[in-house]
Structure formats: structure tokens, C-alpha cells
Amino acid sequence: MNLKVLLPFQVFAETTDVLRIVAETPGGSFGLWPHRLDCVAALAPGILTYETVADGEVFLAIDEGVLVKNGESVLVSVHRALRGKDLARLRDAVDQEFLTLDQQAQNVRSVMAKLETGFLRRVSAFQHE
């Protein structure tokens, strides 16, 4: 298989001759083999593992995103990713960086929710006039 990991503004990793891939979804982990049927999966923050003959097992800490398998191509699009060999450190990175929203992101979500609520109220009032 050919694996490409995309971040919002760059290609994070591009690997050929991938033997297997293990990814985490909100429903649990699943594996991809070269002849598995095509699929699409939502990815949860966690560890994505893939194996090649040249590199052996490679571990990527990924943020939420999506995985698309189409034939021999596997495309993974995520917000953030880190590569590492030590699973404990990568798991800590997932816990610290990906699962914990920083204060700014929480503030932005709060403001957006208030804007959406206000917009819906005005649209509803306009329709009743």
C-alpha cells in the first residue's frame, strides 16, 4: 500500500510498500491490509501504526481526522501529527497536545456558539414577521 499523511498545510509523511496499518477510531482500533476492501473511517486522537520492510513498525501520534483507503492508496488527513519510536512518549503527547483543548480554542468555540445562537434567533424572528 501507499500511505500519505496530510496536515492542513503540508504533507507530513509519504510512504510506499506499507505492509499493514493500524488506526484508532471512536469505535475502536482496526487494521488495514493491502487487499482489504476500500473504506473511509473517522479517526480519533491516538496512535497510528504502520509497517514497512525497510523501517519496521513506525508510530505516529495523530489528532482527529479521516482515513480513506482506495485500492492501494491510503490517505490520512489530520490536524496534527508527531512521529516517534517511544510509544509512552507518543501517548503522553496525544494526552497533552491533542486531547486537551487550549484556552484559546475553547474561547473561539464559545464565541462561535453565541454567534450561531444569535443568528438563528434573528432568522426565526424574521420568518415569523
Backbone torsions as a table, in degrees:
resi	resn	phi	psi	omega
1	MET	NA	159.3	174.9
2	ASN	-113.4	123.2	-176.6
3	LEU	-110.5	131.2	174.4
4	LYS	-129.1	125.6	178.7
5	VAL	-109.0	119.1	-177.2
6	LEU	-108.3	137.0	169.7
7	LEU	-104.3	170.7	-176.8
8	PRO	-55.2	-32.1	-174.8
9	PHE	-126.4	12.2	-179.7
10	GLN	-164.6	163.8	171.8
11	VAL	-88.6	117.7	-177.1
12	PHE	-79.1	-43.4	-178.8
13	ALA	-151.0	144.4	175.4
14	GLU	-140.3	116.5	-172.3
15	THR	-133.2	138.9	176.4
16	THR	-109.9	168.1	178.3
17	ASP	56.6	42.9	177.8
18	VAL	-79.7	129.0	-178.2
19	LEU	-82.4	-39.4	-179.5
20	ARG	-157.9	158.7	178.9
21	ILE	-137.2	137.2	173.9
22	VAL	-123.3	125.5	-177.5
23	ALA	-128.3	158.1	179.1
24	GLU	-108.9	131.4	175.7
25	THR	-117.1	170.3	176.0
26	PRO	-58.9	-23.9	179.4
27	GLY	-91.2	-3.6	-179.0
28	GLY	129.5	-177.8	-178.2
29	SER	-86.7	152.8	173.6
30	PHE	-148.5	157.9	-178.3
31	GLY	-112.8	150.3	175.9
32	LEU	-118.6	131.8	174.2
33	TRP	-115.7	160.2	-174.8
34	PRO	-54.4	-35.0	-174.7
35	HIS	-102.2	14.5	177.1
36	ARG	-68.8	152.9	178.0
37	LEU	-62.8	154.5	178.0
38	ASP	-62.6	149.0	-178.6
39	CYS	-159.3	167.2	173.8
40	VAL	-132.0	136.6	-179.2
41	ALA	-142.4	139.1	171.2
42	ALA	-78.4	134.1	-178.3
43	LEU	-102.6	140.2	174.8
44	ALA	-95.8	156.7	174.3
45	PRO	-58.1	131.2	-178.4
46	GLY	171.6	-153.9	-177.1
47	ILE	-106.9	126.2	171.9
48	LEU	-102.4	126.7	-178.4
49	THR	-115.5	135.4	170.5
50	TYR	-137.7	159.3	-176.6
51	GLU	-131.1	135.6	173.2
52	THR	-128.3	160.8	177.5
53	VAL	-65.5	-42.4	-175.9
54	ALA	-69.9	-42.8	-172.8
55	ASP	-103.5	-11.6	-173.9
56	GLY	71.9	-147.1	178.9
57	GLU	-79.0	134.4	177.1
58	VAL	-123.5	136.0	-177.3
59	PHE	-115.3	132.1	176.1
60	LEU	-124.1	127.8	170.6
61	ALA	-84.4	124.4	-177.4
62	ILE	-125.7	152.0	173.2
63	ASP	-87.2	178.7	-179.8
64	GLU	-61.5	152.1	-179.0
65	GLY	-179.6	-150.9	-177.6
66	VAL	-140.1	146.3	177.2
67	LEU	-120.1	133.6	177.6
68	VAL	-127.9	121.7	174.8
69	LYS	-108.1	123.1	179.6
70	ASN	-136.1	102.7	-176.9
71	GLY	66.2	-125.6	179.4
72	GLU	-88.5	-3.6	-177.2
73	SER	-99.0	133.1	174.1
74	VAL	-123.3	120.3	-179.4
75	LEU	-112.7	126.1	178.3
76	VAL	-118.7	122.8	178.8
77	SER	-118.4	119.2	-176.8
78	VAL	-135.6	163.9	178.5
79	HIS	-74.1	-44.2	-178.1
80	ARG	-142.2	153.4	177.4
81	ALA	-151.8	148.8	175.4
82	LEU	-134.7	142.7	176.9
83	ARG	-105.8	145.1	177.6
84	GLY	-168.8	164.2	179.4
85	LYS	-104.1	-21.1	-178.7
86	ASP	-95.6	110.5	-177.0
87	LEU	-62.4	-36.1	-179.2
88	ALA	-63.3	-43.8	178.8
89	ARG	-66.7	-39.7	178.3
90	LEU	-65.3	-40.8	178.4
91	ARG	-63.1	-39.7	175.9
92	ASP	-62.7	-39.7	178.2
93	ALA	-62.7	-40.9	177.3
94	VAL	-61.6	-47.1	-179.1
95	ASP	-62.7	-44.1	-174.8
96	GLN	-79.2	-45.5	-170.3
97	GLU	-95.5	-35.8	-171.2
98	PHE	-97.7	-35.1	-176.2
99	LEU	-88.7	-20.8	-179.3
100	THR	-100.9	113.3	177.3
101	LEU	-75.6	135.8	177.4
102	ASP	-74.5	166.1	-174.3
103	GLN	-61.0	-37.9	-179.4
104	GLN	-63.0	-43.2	179.5
105	ALA	-63.9	-39.7	178.1
106	GLN	-64.7	-40.0	178.5
107	ASN	-64.7	-42.4	179.6
108	VAL	-62.4	-43.6	178.8
109	ARG	-62.9	-39.3	179.0
110	SER	-64.3	-45.3	179.6
111	VAL	-63.8	-42.6	179.7
112	MET	-63.6	-39.6	178.5
113	ALA	-63.1	-41.0	178.5
114	LYS	-65.9	-41.5	177.9
115	LEU	-62.7	-44.6	-180.0
116	GLU	-63.3	-42.0	179.5
117	THR	-63.3	-45.5	178.3
118	GLY	-62.3	-41.1	178.8
119	PHE	-62.9	-45.0	-179.6
120	LEU	-64.8	-37.1	177.4
121	ARG	-64.0	-43.3	-179.3
122	ARG	-66.9	-39.3	178.7
123	VAL	-65.9	-42.7	179.2
124	SER	-63.1	-42.4	179.0
125	ALA	-66.6	-36.8	179.3
126	PHE	-66.4	-38.9	-179.5
127	GLN	-69.4	-28.5	-178.5
128	HIS	-83.1	-9.1	-179.3
129	GLU	-80.8	NA	NA
